[in-house]
Amino acid sequence: MPRYQKQFNLDIADIDLIERALRGEIARHSVRGNAVLAEPERREQMRALNALLGKIHNQKIFYAQVKAPGVPAG
């Protein structure tokens, strides 16, 4: 029985391309406005796209400068 691959080798450009494609798909569905919300399967698809975009966002590690010069308590 085949096993699923648990780890993928994607670089930042690949993730950026995926995010842009997801945002474009969400925007394409949003243009239709209330007609999209009336159809339950489209509403579920929009919810799934937003959930996937959220998963990608939550896996990012954001770095910030610990002691920024010129910033109070920085």
mmCIF file of the N, C-alpha and C atoms, coordinates in Angstrom:
data_MODEL
# 
_entry.id   MODEL 
# 
loop_
_atom_site.group_PDB 
_atom_site.id 
_atom_site.type_symbol 
_atom_site.label_atom_id 
_atom_site.label_alt_id 
_atom_site.label_comp_id 
_atom_site.label_asym_id 
_atom_site.label_entity_id 
_atom_site.label_seq_id 
_atom_site.pdbx_PDB_ins_code 
_atom_site.Cartn_x 
_atom_site.Cartn_y 
_atom_site.Cartn_z 
_atom_site.occupancy 
_atom_site.B_iso_or_equiv 
_atom_site.pdbx_formal_charge 
_atom_site.auth_seq_id 
_atom_site.auth_comp_id 
_atom_site.auth_asym_id 
_atom_site.auth_atom_id 
_atom_site.pdbx_PDB_model_num 
ATOM 1   N N  . MET A 1 1  ? 0.846   -1.180 0.000  1.00 0.00 ? 1  MET A N  1 
ATOM 2   C CA . MET A 1 1  ? 0.000   0.000  0.000  1.00 0.00 ? 1  MET A CA 1 
ATOM 3   C C  . MET A 1 1  ? 0.895   1.249  0.000  1.00 0.00 ? 1  MET A C  1 
ATOM 4   N N  . PRO A 1 2  ? 0.629   2.216  -0.876 1.00 0.00 ? 2  PRO A N  1 
ATOM 5   C CA . PRO A 1 2  ? 1.472   3.414  -0.932 1.00 0.00 ? 2  PRO A CA 1 
ATOM 6   C C  . PRO A 1 2  ? 1.282   4.293  0.301  1.00 0.00 ? 2  PRO A C  1 
ATOM 7   N N  . ARG A 1 3  ? 2.352   4.979  0.664  1.00 0.00 ? 3  ARG A N  1 
ATOM 8   C CA . ARG A 1 3  ? 2.293   5.905  1.794  1.00 0.00 ? 3  ARG A CA 1 
ATOM 9   C C  . ARG A 1 3  ? 2.351   7.334  1.268  1.00 0.00 ? 3  ARG A C  1 
ATOM 10  N N  . TYR A 1 4  ? 1.779   8.228  2.029  1.00 0.00 ? 4  TYR A N  1 
ATOM 11  C CA . TYR A 1 4  ? 1.807   9.635  1.660  1.00 0.00 ? 4  TYR A CA 1 
ATOM 12  C C  . TYR A 1 4  ? 3.126   10.251 2.068  1.00 0.00 ? 4  TYR A C  1 
ATOM 13  N N  . GLN A 1 5  ? 3.602   11.187 1.274  1.00 0.00 ? 5  GLN A N  1 
ATOM 14  C CA . GLN A 1 5  ? 4.814   11.904 1.613  1.00 0.00 ? 5  GLN A CA 1 
ATOM 15  C C  . GLN A 1 5  ? 4.465   12.945 2.667  1.00 0.00 ? 5  GLN A C  1 
ATOM 16  N N  . LYS A 1 6  ? 5.210   12.963 3.758  1.00 0.00 ? 6  LYS A N  1 
ATOM 17  C CA . LYS A 1 6  ? 4.892   13.855 4.871  1.00 0.00 ? 6  LYS A CA 1 
ATOM 18  C C  . LYS A 1 6  ? 5.679   15.154 4.836  1.00 0.00 ? 6  LYS A C  1 
ATOM 19  N N  . GLN A 1 7  ? 6.713   15.233 4.031  1.00 0.00 ? 7  GLN A N  1 
ATOM 20  C CA . GLN A 1 7  ? 7.537   16.427 3.987  1.00 0.00 ? 7  GLN A CA 1 
ATOM 21  C C  . GLN A 1 7  ? 7.751   16.850 2.538  1.00 0.00 ? 7  GLN A C  1 
ATOM 22  N N  . PHE A 1 8  ? 7.655   18.151 2.299  1.00 0.00 ? 8  PHE A N  1 
ATOM 23  C CA . PHE A 1 8  ? 7.820   18.694 0.959  1.00 0.00 ? 8  PHE A CA 1 
ATOM 24  C C  . PHE A 1 8  ? 8.958   19.693 0.961  1.00 0.00 ? 8  PHE A C  1 
ATOM 25  N N  . ASN A 1 9  ? 9.661   19.774 -0.125 1.00 0.00 ? 9  ASN A N  1 
ATOM 26  C CA . ASN A 1 9  ? 10.754  20.737 -0.264 1.00 0.00 ? 9  ASN A CA 1 
ATOM 27  C C  . ASN A 1 9  ? 10.285  21.878 -1.154 1.00 0.00 ? 9  ASN A C  1 
ATOM 28  N N  . LEU A 1 10 ? 9.755   22.915 -0.525 1.00 0.00 ? 10 LEU A N  1 
ATOM 29  C CA . LEU A 1 10 ? 9.290   24.101 -1.241 1.00 0.00 ? 10 LEU A CA 1 
ATOM 30  C C  . LEU A 1 10 ? 10.105  25.291 -0.768 1.00 0.00 ? 10 LEU A C  1 
ATOM 31  N N  . ASP A 1 11 ? 10.482  26.151 -1.694 1.00 0.00 ? 11 ASP A N  1 
ATOM 32  C CA . ASP A 1 11 ? 11.194  27.352 -1.272 1.00 0.00 ? 11 ASP A CA 1 
ATOM 33  C C  . ASP A 1 11 ? 10.205  28.514 -1.153 1.00 0.00 ? 11 ASP A C  1 
ATOM 34  N N  . ILE A 1 12 ? 10.717  29.664 -0.795 1.00 0.00 ? 12 ILE A N  1 
ATOM 35  C CA . ILE A 1 12 ? 9.861   30.827 -0.541 1.00 0.00 ? 12 ILE A CA 1 
ATOM 36  C C  . ILE A 1 12 ? 9.092   31.235 -1.792 1.00 0.00 ? 12 ILE A C  1 
ATOM 37  N N  . ALA A 1 13 ? 9.726   31.145 -2.941 1.00 0.00 ? 13 ALA A N  1 
ATOM 38  C CA . ALA A 1 13 ? 9.056   31.514 -4.194 1.00 0.00 ? 13 ALA A CA 1 
ATOM 39  C C  . ALA A 1 13 ? 7.886   30.575 -4.486 1.00 0.00 ? 13 ALA A C  1 
ATOM 40  N N  . ASP A 1 14 ? 8.037   29.292 -4.179 1.00 0.00 ? 14 ASP A N  1 
ATOM 41  C CA . ASP A 1 14 ? 6.947   28.330 -4.382 1.00 0.00 ? 14 ASP A CA 1 
ATOM 42  C C  . ASP A 1 14 ? 5.758   28.652 -3.480 1.00 0.00 ? 14 ASP A C  1 
ATOM 43  N N  . ILE A 1 15 ? 6.039   28.931 -2.218 1.00 0.00 ? 15 ILE A N  1 
ATOM 44  C CA . ILE A 1 15 ? 4.968   29.266 -1.268 1.00 0.00 ? 15 ILE A CA 1 
ATOM 45  C C  . ILE A 1 15 ? 4.281   30.564 -1.688 1.00 0.00 ? 15 ILE A C  1 
ATOM 46  N N  . ASP A 1 16 ? 5.057   31.538 -2.145 1.00 0.00 ? 16 ASP A N  1 
ATOM 47  C CA . ASP A 1 16 ? 4.485   32.804 -2.602 1.00 0.00 ? 16 ASP A CA 1 
ATOM 48  C C  . ASP A 1 16 ? 3.562   32.583 -3.796 1.00 0.00 ? 16 ASP A C  1 
ATOM 49  N N  . LEU A 1 17 ? 3.982   31.731 -4.721 1.00 0.00 ? 17 LEU A N  1 
ATOM 50  C CA . LEU A 1 17 ? 3.155   31.418 -5.892 1.00 0.00 ? 17 LEU A CA 1 
ATOM 51  C C  . LEU A 1 17 ? 1.854   30.732 -5.482 1.00 0.00 ? 17 LEU A C  1 
ATOM 52  N N  . ILE A 1 18 ? 1.925   29.821 -4.536 1.00 0.00 ? 18 ILE A N  1 
ATOM 53  C CA . ILE A 1 18 ? 0.728   29.135 -4.048 1.00 0.00 ? 18 ILE A CA 1 
ATOM 54  C C  . ILE A 1 18 ? -0.219  30.126 -3.382 1.00 0.00 ? 18 ILE A C  1 
ATOM 55  N N  . GLU A 1 19 ? 0.336   31.013 -2.548 1.00 0.00 ? 19 GLU A N  1 
ATOM 56  C CA . GLU A 1 19 ? -0.500  32.013 -1.879 1.00 0.00 ? 19 GLU A CA 1 
ATOM 57  C C  . GLU A 1 19 ? -1.169  32.942 -2.881 1.00 0.00 ? 19 GLU A C  1 
ATOM 58  N N  . ARG A 1 20 ? -0.434  33.385 -3.891 1.00 0.00 ? 20 ARG A N  1 
ATOM 59  C CA . ARG A 1 20 ? -1.019  34.266 -4.907 1.00 0.00 ? 20 ARG A CA 1 
ATOM 60  C C  . ARG A 1 20 ? -2.133  33.556 -5.679 1.00 0.00 ? 20 ARG A C  1 
ATOM 61  N N  . ALA A 1 21 ? -1.927  32.284 -5.976 1.00 0.00 ? 21 ALA A N  1 
ATOM 62  C CA . ALA A 1 21 ? -2.955  31.523 -6.688 1.00 0.00 ? 21 ALA A CA 1 
ATOM 63  C C  . ALA A 1 21 ? -4.205  31.371 -5.829 1.00 0.00 ? 21 ALA A C  1 
ATOM 64  N N  . LEU A 1 22 ? -4.016  31.108 -4.541 1.00 0.00 ? 22 LEU A N  1 
ATOM 65  C CA . LEU A 1 22 ? -5.166  30.984 -3.645 1.00 0.00 ? 22 LEU A CA 1 
ATOM 66  C C  . LEU A 1 22 ? -5.909  32.312 -3.527 1.00 0.00 ? 22 LEU A C  1 
ATOM 67  N N  . ARG A 1 23 ? -5.157  33.394 -3.364 1.00 0.00 ? 23 ARG A N  1 
ATOM 68  C CA . ARG A 1 23 ? -5.804  34.710 -3.268 1.00 0.00 ? 23 ARG A CA 1 
ATOM 69  C C  . ARG A 1 23 ? -6.534  35.065 -4.570 1.00 0.00 ? 23 ARG A C  1 
ATOM 70  N N  . GLY A 1 24 ? -5.961  34.710 -5.694 1.00 0.00 ? 24 GLY A N  1 
ATOM 71  C CA . GLY A 1 24 ? -6.616  34.959 -6.974 1.00 0.00 ? 24 GLY A CA 1 
ATOM 72  C C  . GLY A 1 24 ? -7.901  34.160 -7.122 1.00 0.00 ? 24 GLY A C  1 
ATOM 73  N N  . GLU A 1 25 ? -7.870  32.912 -6.682 1.00 0.00 ? 25 GLU A N  1 
ATOM 74  C CA . GLU A 1 25 ? -9.070  32.069 -6.739 1.00 0.00 ? 25 GLU A CA 1 
ATOM 75  C C  . GLU A 1 25 ? -10.156 32.608 -5.803 1.00 0.00 ? 25 GLU A C  1 
ATOM 76  N N  . ILE A 1 26 ? -9.754  33.051 -4.620 1.00 0.00 ? 26 ILE A N  1 
ATOM 77  C CA . ILE A 1 26 ? -10.720 33.639 -3.678 1.00 0.00 ? 26 ILE A CA 1 
ATOM 78  C C  . ILE A 1 26 ? -11.306 34.918 -4.277 1.00 0.00 ? 26 ILE A C  1 
ATOM 79  N N  . ALA A 1 27 ? -10.463 35.747 -4.889 1.00 0.00 ? 27 ALA A N  1 
ATOM 80  C CA . ALA A 1 27 ? -10.942 36.993 -5.506 1.00 0.00 ? 27 ALA A CA 1 
ATOM 81  C C  . ALA A 1 27 ? -11.889 36.705 -6.660 1.00 0.00 ? 27 ALA A C  1 
ATOM 82  N N  . ARG A 1 28 ? -11.573 35.675 -7.436 1.00 0.00 ? 28 ARG A N  1 
ATOM 83  C CA . ARG A 1 28 ? -12.438 35.318 -8.568 1.00 0.00 ? 28 ARG A CA 1 
ATOM 84  C C  . ARG A 1 28 ? -13.822 34.904 -8.088 1.00 0.00 ? 28 ARG A C  1 
ATOM 85  N N  . HIS A 1 29 ? -13.867 34.170 -6.993 1.00 0.00 ? 29 HIS A N  1 
ATOM 86  C CA . HIS A 1 29 ? -15.161 33.765 -6.441 1.00 0.00 ? 29 HIS A CA 1 
ATOM 87  C C  . HIS A 1 29 ? -15.884 34.940 -5.777 1.00 0.00 ? 29 HIS A C  1 
ATOM 88  N N  . SER A 1 30 ? -15.117 35.877 -5.225 1.00 0.00 ? 30 SER A N  1 
ATOM 89  C CA . SER A 1 30 ? -15.719 37.005 -4.515 1.00 0.00 ? 30 SER A CA 1 
ATOM 90  C C  . SER A 1 30 ? -16.365 38.008 -5.461 1.00 0.00 ? 30 SER A C  1 
ATOM 91  N N  . VAL A 1 31 ? -15.928 38.055 -6.701 1.00 0.00 ? 31 VAL A N  1 
ATOM 92  C CA . VAL A 1 31 ? -16.474 39.013 -7.673 1.00 0.00 ? 31 VAL A CA 1 
ATOM 93  C C  . VAL A 1 31 ? -17.961 38.767 -7.887 1.00 0.00 ? 31 VAL A C  1 
ATOM 94  N N  . ARG A 1 32 ? -18.337 37.537 -7.784 1.00 0.00 ? 32 ARG A N  1 
ATOM 95  C CA . ARG A 1 32 ? -19.755 37.205 -8.022 1.00 0.00 ? 32 ARG A CA 1 
ATOM 96  C C  . ARG A 1 32 ? -20.653 37.679 -6.893 1.00 0.00 ? 32 ARG A C  1 
ATOM 97  N N  . GLY A 1 33 ? -20.078 38.042 -5.762 1.00 0.00 ? 33 GLY A N  1 
ATOM 98  C CA . GLY A 1 33 ? -20.849 38.622 -4.659 1.00 0.00 ? 33 GLY A CA 1 
ATOM 99  C C  . GLY A 1 33 ? -21.789 37.642 -3.997 1.00 0.00 ? 33 GLY A C  1 
ATOM 100 N N  . ASN A 1 34 ? -23.036 38.051 -3.847 1.00 0.00 ? 34 ASN A N  1 
ATOM 101 C CA . ASN A 1 34 ? -24.017 37.267 -3.107 1.00 0.00 ? 34 ASN A CA 1 
ATOM 102 C C  . ASN A 1 34 ? -24.402 35.976 -3.816 1.00 0.00 ? 34 ASN A C  1 
ATOM 103 N N  . ALA A 1 35 ? -24.188 35.896 -5.114 1.00 0.00 ? 35 ALA A N  1 
ATOM 104 C CA . ALA A 1 35 ? -24.521 34.669 -5.841 1.00 0.00 ? 35 ALA A CA 1 
ATOM 105 C C  . ALA A 1 35 ? -23.672 33.504 -5.347 1.00 0.00 ? 35 ALA A C  1 
ATOM 106 N N  . VAL A 1 36 ? -22.437 33.777 -4.962 1.00 0.00 ? 36 VAL A N  1 
ATOM 107 C CA . VAL A 1 36 ? -21.557 32.726 -4.445 1.00 0.00 ? 36 VAL A CA 1 
ATOM 108 C C  . VAL A 1 36 ? -22.071 32.236 -3.099 1.00 0.00 ? 36 VAL A C  1 
ATOM 109 N N  . LEU A 1 37 ? -22.518 33.165 -2.273 1.00 0.00 ? 37 LEU A N  1 
ATOM 110 C CA . LEU A 1 37 ? -22.970 32.788 -0.936 1.00 0.00 ? 37 LEU A CA 1 
ATOM 111 C C  . LEU A 1 37 ? -24.250 31.972 -0.970 1.00 0.00 ? 37 LEU A C  1 
ATOM 112 N N  . ALA A 1 38 ? -25.011 32.079 -2.037 1.00 0.00 ? 38 ALA A N  1 
ATOM 113 C CA . ALA A 1 38 ? -26.274 31.352 -2.129 1.00 0.00 ? 38 ALA A CA 1 
ATOM 114 C C  . ALA A 1 38 ? -26.056 29.864 -2.392 1.00 0.00 ? 38 ALA A C  1 
ATOM 115 N N  . GLU A 1 39 ? -24.936 29.514 -3.003 1.00 0.00 ? 39 GLU A N  1 
ATOM 116 C CA . GLU A 1 39 ? -24.684 28.125 -3.331 1.00 0.00 ? 39 GLU A CA 1 
ATOM 117 C C  . GLU A 1 39 ? -23.846 27.472 -2.235 1.00 0.00 ? 39 GLU A C  1 
ATOM 118 N N  . PRO A 1 40 ? -24.382 26.454 -1.572 1.00 0.00 ? 40 PRO A N  1 
ATOM 119 C CA . PRO A 1 40 ? -23.658 25.842 -0.450 1.00 0.00 ? 40 PRO A CA 1 
ATOM 120 C C  . PRO A 1 40 ? -22.314 25.236 -0.836 1.00 0.00 ? 40 PRO A C  1 
ATOM 121 N N  . GLU A 1 41 ? -22.227 24.635 -2.022 1.00 0.00 ? 41 GLU A N  1 
ATOM 122 C CA . GLU A 1 41 ? -20.953 24.015 -2.397 1.00 0.00 ? 41 GLU A CA 1 
ATOM 123 C C  . GLU A 1 41 ? -19.882 25.073 -2.654 1.00 0.00 ? 41 GLU A C  1 
ATOM 124 N N  . ARG A 1 42 ? -20.263 26.218 -3.217 1.00 0.00 ? 42 ARG A N  1 
ATOM 125 C CA . ARG A 1 42 ? -19.295 27.297 -3.428 1.00 0.00 ? 42 ARG A CA 1 
ATOM 126 C C  . ARG A 1 42 ? -18.882 27.921 -2.099 1.00 0.00 ? 42 ARG A C  1 
ATOM 127 N N  . ARG A 1 43 ? -19.816 28.026 -1.184 1.00 0.00 ? 43 ARG A N  1 
ATOM 128 C CA . ARG A 1 43 ? -19.501 28.573 0.134  1.00 0.00 ? 43 ARG A CA 1 
ATOM 129 C C  . ARG A 1 43 ? -18.502 27.667 0.850  1.00 0.00 ? 43 ARG A C  1 
ATOM 130 N N  . GLU A 1 44 ? -18.687 26.358 0.731  1.00 0.00 ? 44 GLU A N  1 
ATOM 131 C CA . GLU A 1 44 ? -17.747 25.407 1.327  1.00 0.00 ? 44 GLU A CA 1 
ATOM 132 C C  . GLU A 1 44 ? -16.386 25.485 0.648  1.00 0.00 ? 44 GLU A C  1 
ATOM 133 N N  . GLN A 1 45 ? -16.379 25.692 -0.662 1.00 0.00 ? 45 GLN A N  1 
ATOM 134 C CA . GLN A 1 45 ? -15.118 25.813 -1.385 1.00 0.00 ? 45 GLN A CA 1 
ATOM 135 C C  . GLN A 1 45 ? -14.368 27.074 -0.943 1.00 0.00 ? 45 GLN A C  1 
ATOM 136 N N  . MET A 1 46 ? -15.075 28.178 -0.781 1.00 0.00 ? 46 MET A N  1 
ATOM 137 C CA . MET A 1 46 ? -14.445 29.411 -0.294 1.00 0.00 ? 46 MET A CA 1 
ATOM 138 C C  . MET A 1 46 ? -13.898 29.209 1.108  1.00 0.00 ? 46 MET A C  1 
ATOM 139 N N  . ARG A 1 47 ? -14.648 28.528 1.943  1.00 0.00 ? 47 ARG A N  1 
ATOM 140 C CA . ARG A 1 47 ? -14.198 28.260 3.310  1.00 0.00 ? 47 ARG A CA 1 
ATOM 141 C C  . ARG A 1 47 ? -12.937 27.403 3.297  1.00 0.00 ? 47 ARG A C  1 
ATOM 142 N N  . ALA A 1 48 ? -12.879 26.404 2.416  1.00 0.00 ? 48 ALA A N  1 
ATOM 143 C CA . ALA A 1 48 ? -11.711 25.527 2.318  1.00 0.00 ? 48 ALA A CA 1 
ATOM 144 C C  . ALA A 1 48 ? -10.494 26.305 1.804  1.00 0.00 ? 48 ALA A C  1 
ATOM 145 N N  . LEU A 1 49 ? -10.692 27.185 0.815  1.00 0.00 ? 49 LEU A N  1 
ATOM 146 C CA . LEU A 1 49 ? -9.586  27.994 0.300  1.00 0.00 ? 49 LEU A CA 1 
ATOM 147 C C  . LEU A 1 49 ? -9.027  28.924 1.379  1.00 0.00 ? 49 LEU A C  1 
ATOM 148 N N  . ASN A 1 50 ? -9.915  29.563 2.126  1.00 0.00 ? 50 ASN A N  1 
ATOM 149 C CA . ASN A 1 50 ? -9.468  30.441 3.204  1.00 0.00 ? 50 ASN A CA 1 
ATOM 150 C C  . ASN A 1 50 ? -8.773  29.658 4.311  1.00 0.00 ? 50 ASN A C  1 
ATOM 151 N N  . ALA A 1 51 ? -9.250  28.458 4.607  1.00 0.00 ? 51 ALA A N  1 
ATOM 152 C CA . ALA A 1 51 ? -8.612  27.623 5.627  1.00 0.00 ? 51 ALA A CA 1 
ATOM 153 C C  . ALA A 1 51 ? -7.211  27.211 5.186  1.00 0.00 ? 51 ALA A C  1 
ATOM 154 N N  . LEU A 1 52 ? -7.052  26.870 3.919  1.00 0.00 ? 52 LEU A N  1 
ATOM 155 C CA . LEU A 1 52 ? -5.738  26.496 3.401  1.00 0.00 ? 52 LEU A CA 1 
ATOM 156 C C  . LEU A 1 52 ? -4.786  27.689 3.431  1.00 0.00 ? 52 LEU A C  1 
ATOM 157 N N  . LEU A 1 53 ? -5.263  28.850 3.068  1.00 0.00 ? 53 LEU A N  1 
ATOM 158 C CA . LEU A 1 53 ? -4.445  30.051 3.128  1.00 0.00 ? 53 LEU A CA 1 
ATOM 159 C C  . LEU A 1 53 ? -4.038  30.340 4.577  1.00 0.00 ? 53 LEU A C  1 
ATOM 160 N N  . GLY A 1 54 ? -4.944  30.114 5.509  1.00 0.00 ? 54 GLY A N  1 
ATOM 161 C CA . GLY A 1 54 ? -4.631  30.298 6.924  1.00 0.00 ? 54 GLY A CA 1 
ATOM 162 C C  . GLY A 1 54 ? -3.598  29.301 7.419  1.00 0.00 ? 54 GLY A C  1 
ATOM 163 N N  . LYS A 1 55 ? -3.666  28.050 6.960  1.00 0.00 ? 55 LYS A N  1 
ATOM 164 C CA . LYS A 1 55 ? -2.670  27.050 7.353  1.00 0.00 ? 55 LYS A CA 1 
ATOM 165 C C  . LYS A 1 55 ? -1.277  27.446 6.887  1.00 0.00 ? 55 LYS A C  1 
ATOM 166 N N  . ILE A 1 56 ? -1.195  27.933 5.655  1.00 0.00 ? 56 ILE A N  1 
ATOM 167 C CA . ILE A 1 56 ? 0.096   28.373 5.136  1.00 0.00 ? 56 ILE A CA 1 
ATOM 168 C C  . ILE A 1 56 ? 0.616   29.547 5.960  1.00 0.00 ? 56 ILE A C  1 
ATOM 169 N N  . HIS A 1 57 ? -0.247  30.496 6.261  1.00 0.00 ? 57 HIS A N  1 
ATOM 170 C CA . HIS A 1 57 ? 0.162   31.666 7.038  1.00 0.00 ? 57 HIS A CA 1 
ATOM 171 C C  . HIS A 1 57 ? 0.631   31.262 8.441  1.00 0.00 ? 57 HIS A C  1 
ATOM 172 N N  . ASN A 1 58 ? -0.063  30.346 9.075  1.00 0.00 ? 58 ASN A N  1 
ATOM 173 C CA . ASN A 1 58 ? 0.269   29.953 10.441 1.00 0.00 ? 58 ASN A CA 1 
ATOM 174 C C  . ASN A 1 58 ? 1.563   29.154 10.531 1.00 0.00 ? 58 ASN A C  1 
ATOM 175 N N  . GLN A 1 59 ? 2.042   28.609 9.429  1.00 0.00 ? 59 GLN A N  1 
ATOM 176 C CA . GLN A 1 59 ? 3.288   27.849 9.456  1.00 0.00 ? 59 GLN A CA 1 
ATOM 177 C C  . GLN A 1 59 ? 4.512   28.724 9.194  1.00 0.00 ? 59 GLN A C  1 
ATOM 178 N N  . LYS A 1 60 ? 4.292   29.975 8.881  1.00 0.00 ? 60 LYS A N  1 
ATOM 179 C CA . LYS A 1 60 ? 5.414   30.882 8.645  1.00 0.00 ? 60 LYS A CA 1 
ATOM 180 C C  . LYS A 1 60 ? 6.025   31.299 9.974  1.00 0.00 ? 60 LYS A C  1 
ATOM 181 N N  . ILE A 1 61 ? 7.307   31.572 9.937  1.00 0.00 ? 61 ILE A N  1 
ATOM 182 C CA . ILE A 1 61 ? 8.010   32.083 11.111 1.00 0.00 ? 61 ILE A CA 1 
ATOM 183 C C  . ILE A 1 61 ? 8.415   33.514 10.776 1.00 0.00 ? 61 ILE A C  1 
ATOM 184 N N  . PHE A 1 62 ? 7.919   34.442 11.577 1.00 0.00 ? 62 PHE A N  1 
ATOM 185 C CA . PHE A 1 62 ? 8.198   35.844 11.345 1.00 0.00 ? 62 PHE A CA 1 
ATOM 186 C C  . PHE A 1 62 ? 9.291   36.286 12.318 1.00 0.00 ? 62 PHE A C  1 
ATOM 187 N N  . TYR A 1 63 ? 10.305  36.923 11.786 1.00 0.00 ? 63 TYR A N  1 
ATOM 188 C CA . TYR A 1 63 ? 11.407  37.396 12.609 1.00 0.00 ? 63 TYR A CA 1 
ATOM 189 C C  . TYR A 1 63 ? 11.302  38.900 12.785 1.00 0.00 ? 63 TYR A C  1 
ATOM 190 N N  . ALA A 1 64 ? 11.664  39.359 13.970 1.00 0.00 ? 64 ALA A N  1 
ATOM 191 C CA . ALA A 1 64 ? 11.683  40.776 14.253 1.00 0.00 ? 64 ALA A CA 1 
ATOM 192 C C  . ALA A 1 64 ? 12.978  41.091 14.984 1.00 0.00 ? 64 ALA A C  1 
ATOM 193 N N  . GLN A 1 65 ? 13.437  42.310 14.837 1.00 0.00 ? 65 GLN A N  1 
ATOM 194 C CA . GLN A 1 65 ? 14.643  42.707 15.523 1.00 0.00 ? 65 GLN A CA 1 
ATOM 195 C C  . GLN A 1 65 ? 14.346  42.796 17.004 1.00 0.00 ? 65 GLN A C  1 
ATOM 196 N N  . VAL A 1 66 ? 15.174  42.187 17.819 1.00 0.00 ? 66 VAL A N  1 
ATOM 197 C CA . VAL A 1 66 ? 14.918  42.122 19.262 1.00 0.00 ? 66 VAL A CA 1 
ATOM 198 C C  . VAL A 1 66 ? 15.112  43.491 19.899 1.00 0.00 ? 66 VAL A C  1 
ATOM 199 N N  . LYS A 1 67 ? 16.211  44.139 19.634 1.00 0.00 ? 67 LYS A N  1 
ATOM 200 C CA . LYS A 1 67 ? 16.474  45.451 20.218 1.00 0.00 ? 67 LYS A CA 1 
ATOM 201 C C  . LYS A 1 67 ? 16.638  46.465 19.101 1.00 0.00 ? 67 LYS A C  1 
ATOM 202 N N  . ALA A 1 68 ? 15.540  47.015 18.673 1.00 0.00 ? 68 ALA A N  1 
ATOM 203 C CA . ALA A 1 68 ? 15.567  47.987 17.577 1.00 0.00 ? 68 ALA A CA 1 
ATOM 204 C C  . ALA A 1 68 ? 16.136  49.313 18.091 1.00 0.00 ? 68 ALA A C  1 
ATOM 205 N N  . PRO A 1 69 ? 17.091  49.878 17.396 1.00 0.00 ? 69 PRO A N  1 
ATOM 206 C CA . PRO A 1 69 ? 17.653  51.158 17.835 1.00 0.00 ? 69 PRO A CA 1 
ATOM 207 C C  . PRO A 1 69 ? 16.653  52.297 17.627 1.00 0.00 ? 69 PRO A C  1 
ATOM 208 N N  . GLY A 1 70 ? 16.583  53.164 18.608 1.00 0.00 ? 70 GLY A N  1 
ATOM 209 C CA . GLY A 1 70 ? 15.700  54.324 18.500 1.00 0.00 ? 70 GLY A CA 1 
ATOM 210 C C  . GLY A 1 70 ? 14.257  54.026 18.833 1.00 0.00 ? 70 GLY A C  1 
ATOM 211 N N  . VAL A 1 71 ? 13.964  52.831 19.314 1.00 0.00 ? 71 VAL A N  1 
ATOM 212 C CA . VAL A 1 71 ? 12.595  52.488 19.692 1.00 0.00 ? 71 VAL A CA 1 
ATOM 213 C C  . VAL A 1 71 ? 12.537  52.351 21.206 1.00 0.00 ? 71 VAL A C  1 
ATOM 214 N N  . PRO A 1 72 ? 11.636  53.054 21.867 1.00 0.00 ? 72 PRO A N  1 
ATOM 215 C CA . PRO A 1 72 ? 11.551  52.939 23.324 1.00 0.00 ? 72 PRO A CA 1 
ATOM 216 C C  . PRO A 1 72 ? 11.238  51.477 23.731 1.00 0.00 ? 72 PRO A C  1 
ATOM 217 N N  . ALA A 1 73 ? 11.930  50.993 24.697 1.00 0.00 ? 73 ALA A N  1 
ATOM 218 C CA . ALA A 1 73 ? 11.763  49.627 25.232 1.00 0.00 ? 73 ALA A CA 1 
ATOM 219 C C  . ALA A 1 73 ? 11.976  48.590 24.139 1.00 0.00 ? 73 ALA A C  1 
ATOM 220 N N  . GLY A 1 74 ? 12.777  48.911 23.133 1.00 0.00 ? 74 GLY A N  1 
ATOM 221 C CA . GLY A 1 74 ? 13.005  48.010 22.026 1.00 0.00 ? 74 GLY A CA 1 
ATOM 222 C C  . GLY A 1 74 ? 14.134  47.172 22.221 1.00 0.00 ? 74 GLY A C  1 
# 
